[in-house]
């Protein structure tokens, strides 16, 4: 015995050449997908309720019916009362809200739906497994569309096609396809069962996200370290250039100081003006150790080497002489000093 409406005049109202049919066609409801089979394709003989009485009806479903059903649904949306599907063809909560009809060859008239919370719980909890449509039928067995008011069908558990196996709500082609994708992505093993595949995928995905986050952190640290290294390298180059300039400045000052010490030594008679070897020796010594300048300055002066001769307590400039000439000049100077006495 098929379910029927609580108010027969609403559900089984007779129309000219048409009857309002309530019949639980077998329709797969799997995993709360966004569409259901409203009327299966082909010719069917079903036990339905016509005009409030049980009756066997021949129904033919083909692509020509899609336009009238979509037009009827659009008209229902224009009214103040939204179209809906219920439970067991009795007044009460809505199981889903219809959104659009379309025809799929080899399948039949398909209805896109938006599940209500009550409908979602009913399917997930396996309280209901089938859909029973409510539609207008012409005398020649062709569905002609929806009634102007009332539900467009209900979730039921007593289908017209009892010979067709019950489709469990847990069965979902969408889930199977999803699991196949998860296997292709390497998130689950091919041997993973459907019940634990999703949990395994979530765990593996969380691990991948953590690894990616760690990699991003390491990469960011590496980029920062590279930037710091470049800055440090640039600073070292700057310091090296400054050091080169400083060394050159110190070298120039040391050379100038060495030259000055040698000039003073020549003036004081410590080094002969033409003695380049001695000058080079002292210059290298002073550049190697600046204290050598003090040693050079402490050497007693040699008037003969300075080009000056001491005569009777006064100095006279004389040309540079050899050692013999210097002694001879000194002797002559002393003799002249004696003659003046």
ABEGO torsion letter per residue (X at the ends): XBBBBABAAAAABBBBGBBBBBBBBBBBBBGGBABBBABBBEBBBBBBBBGGBBBBBBBBBBAAAAAAAAAAAAAAAABABBBBBBBGGBBEBBABBBABBBBBBGAEBBBBBBBBAAAAAAAAAGABABBBBBBBBBAAGBBAEBBABEBAEBBBABBABAABBBBBAABBAAAAAAAAAAAAAGABBAABBAAAAAAAAAAAAAAAAAAAAAAAAAAAAAAAAAAAAAAAAAAAAAAAAAAAAAAAAAAAAAAAAAAAAAAAAAAAGABBAABAAAAAAAAAAAAABAAAAAAAAABBBBAAAAGBBBBGGBBBBBBBBBAAAAAAAAAAAAAAAAAAX
